[in-house]
Structure formats: structure tokens, C-alpha cells
Amino acid sequence: MLARMMDQPFAVGDAHVFLEDGGAALPVAVTPTFWRELITGENRSHGVRQIAESTGWLVCALPKKEDDRGWEMHPAGDEILYMMSGAVDVVLEYDNVKRLIPLHEGTACVVPRGTWHRTITRAPGDMLAITYGKGTQHRPLGG
């Protein structure tokens, strides 16, 4: 599938793109287990293994139909969140203090490295996330 993606258009829901340090743009097929594999390190498919073992930026379009079910934090780099449609509140947590950044269609924000964050969906839509995700951490909402 990767070879086909390299020279053909693909739907943003079918693949994410990994911008590898050094200049390569590698489409990675989105599978039902993509995020679980990336988060847990279990049963890593070829594309997920490339992302986990390399350095670079992951670019993905994410449907935002509901609130995030947990928090995440990227210790190695910033994250850019751009709302293509719909609206969310990005919740940033600094030293147990929460700050809301409202995003709507056509607006973006930068989540600084090391900042715990999540989104609350205000109107369903699509978000583009560009993440330097090496070492990303997750925690449950109550944690």
C-alpha cells in the first residue's frame, strides 16, 4: 500500500504522513489499530514502527466528533493544531491550572512541548494536527 500512496492521491482519512527528519514524506496507512499500536508499542505494523523508531513530524487529519478521552503531552516538541472545520476548545494544563483556547474553522494554535492538553468538541469537524511526537505520553482524564 505504501508504494501506491507514494505516487497516487490518497484520502486524508486513509493515511497520515510522517515527515521524517532528513526530508522524506512517508504516507502511513491508517488501520483500526494505528493509535493503539503507537501508544502501547504492541504489534507495531511497518508504518507505525517507522514512526516510533524515527524522528520527525506526524501530520494527520482527525475527525473531531467527541471530546478527547484523555490527556496527552509531547516532551520532544511542539504540536500545531489547525481546525479545518467545526470547533473545539483546546485545554492546556500548566502546573494544574487549565487554560482554554477556542478554535473554529480556519484558526490554529501551538501547544508548547511538555504541555498536557486535550480537546473538547464544540461543533463536529476536522482538525489537522502536526506533531513532533517522539516520547508522547498519555494519561486518563482523572489523572
C-alpha positions in Angstrom: 0.0 0.0 0.0 2.9 2.4 0.8 4.2 2.2 -2.8 0.8 3.0 -4.2 0.4 6.0 -1.8 3.8 7.5 -2.9 2.7 8.2 -6.4 -1.1 8.4 -6.2 -3.5 10.7 -4.3 -4.9 9.3 -1.1 -7.8 10.3 1.1 -6.6 12.0 4.3 -8.7 9.5 6.3 -6.8 6.6 4.7 -3.3 7.8 5.7 -1.2 10.0 7.9 2.1 11.4 6.7 5.3 11.2 8.6 7.7 14.0 7.8 11.0 12.3 8.7 14.0 14.3 9.7 16.1 14.4 6.6 13.3 15.4 4.3 11.3 12.2 3.5 7.5 12.4 3.5 6.2 8.9 4.2 2.5 8.1 3.9 1.4 5.7 6.7 -1.8 3.7 6.3 -4.4 4.3 9.0 -5.5 1.0 10.3 -8.1 0.3 13.1 -5.1 -0.4 15.4 -2.9 2.5 14.4 -3.3 4.7 17.6 -3.3 1.7 20.0 -0.1 0.4 18.4 1.6 3.8 18.5 0.6 4.4 22.1 1.2 1.0 23.6 4.1 -0.2 21.4 2.3 -3.6 20.9 2.0 -5.3 17.5 3.6 -2.5 15.6 2.9 -2.5 11.9 5.5 -1.4 9.4 4.3 2.2 9.3 3.8 2.6 13.0 7.2 1.1 13.6 8.8 3.7 11.2 7.1 6.5 13.2 8.1 5.1 16.6 11.7 4.4 15.7 12.4 7.6 13.7 12.4 11.3 14.4 10.2 13.7 12.6 6.7 15.2 12.5 3.4 13.3 12.2 0.8 15.1 10.1 -2.8 13.8 10.4 -6.3 14.9 9.8 -8.5 13.9 12.8 -12.3 13.8 12.9 -13.4 15.7 16.0 -16.8 14.2 16.8 -16.4 14.0 20.6 -14.2 15.2 23.5 -10.8 13.5 23.9 -11.0 10.7 26.4 -7.7 11.5 28.0 -4.7 13.9 28.1 -1.5 13.8 26.1 1.8 15.5 26.3 4.7 15.8 23.8 8.0 16.2 25.6 10.2 16.4 22.5 8.5 19.1 20.5 5.5 21.5 20.0 2.3 20.5 18.3 0.3 22.6 15.8 -3.5 22.2 15.8 -5.5 23.7 12.9 -9.3 23.5 12.6 -10.3 22.8 9.0 -14.0 22.7 10.0 -16.0 22.6 13.2 -14.9 24.0 16.6 -13.1 22.7 19.6 -11.7 24.1 22.8 -8.1 23.1 23.4 -7.5 22.7 27.1 -3.8 23.3 28.1 -2.7 22.4 31.6 0.2 24.3 33.2 1.0 23.4 36.8 -2.5 22.2 37.5 -4.0 25.4 36.0 -6.2 24.9 32.9 -6.4 27.4 30.0 -8.9 27.1 27.2 -8.1 28.1 23.6 -11.2 28.2 21.4 -10.5 27.1 17.8 -13.0 27.3 15.0 -12.7 26.8 11.2 -9.6 28.4 9.9 -7.9 29.0 13.2 -4.9 27.3 14.8 -2.8 27.2 17.9 0.6 25.9 19.0 0.7 23.5 22.0 4.1 24.0 23.6 6.3 21.0 24.2 5.8 19.4 27.6 2.2 20.8 28.0 -0.6 18.4 28.9 -3.5 19.0 26.6 -6.9 17.7 25.3 -9.8 18.9 23.2 -13.4 19.5 23.9 -15.6 19.3 20.8 -18.0 22.3 20.4 -19.1 21.5 16.8 -18.1 18.4 14.9 -15.5 18.8 12.2 -11.9 18.0 11.2 -8.6 19.0 12.7 -5.2 18.9 11.2 -2.5 18.0 13.8 1.2 18.4 13.1 3.1 16.8 16.0 6.7 16.2 16.8 5.6 13.3 18.8 8.7 11.4 20.0 8.1 10.2 23.5 4.4 11.3 23.6 2.8 10.5 27.0 -0.9 9.8 27.8 -2.9 9.9 31.0 -6.6 9.4 31.8 -8.9 12.4 32.4 -8.9 11.8 36.1 -5.1 11.6 36.3 
